[in-house]
Amino acid sequence: MLAKAKATRAANKAEKKRQEDELRQQMLMEHTALGREILTQRRAVQDFEDQTPIRQAFSTLTGRTLHTEDEIASASVEMPSICGVYFLVHEHRVVYVGQSVNILARVGNHKTSGKVFDRVAFVTCAQEHLNVMESLYIHILRPPLNGDSNTKGLKAAPISMEELLSYLSPAYALARSGTYKIVRHYDPLA
């Protein structure tokens, strides 16, 4: 029994020394560019070997192969930040009009908020025009999921219909006076 305990202690001591040597070698390798690259490749091989059964099962189930993290990262694109007015559509009807400097993120928020829609459309515009464009679309389309204002059953919008009309009236009157003409259709071939 004494011999068995002595052998176990010797085996434990040897294993501890092996682990310390491996750690020391790894630390030395991390301090050189070539060493870091070797460690990166070793980790990639280990990760691949760890995932091989999962990759094989996926291939068997779907007939496709899983992409590596590097392939995915290389094919990735920057998320665009699109500024404009967006429309949530359900069964071919605009049910909500909103505005955002990041339409994609905002629409994602609506999906998790419980609004029911099956399609999305948007019109891009400069940030300084968001309130006017959104207000015009809300007043014209009267989408059911946009809130009602307190007056005359109109929809709530950043700019009231009366205020929009006050902005538009001088321009409209000027155009009607004949001094300036509203171009309704432009045909470059005419």
Secondary structure, DSSP 8 states (H G I E B T S, - for coil): -HHHHHHHHHHHHHHHHHHHHHHHHHHHHHTSHHHHHHHHHHHHHHHHHHHHHHHHHHHHHHS-----HHHHHHH--------EEEEEEETTEEEEEEEESSHHHHHHHHHHHT---SEEEEEE--GGGHHHHHHHHHHHH--TTS-B-SSTT-B--SS-HHHHHHHHHHHHHHHHTTSS-------TT-
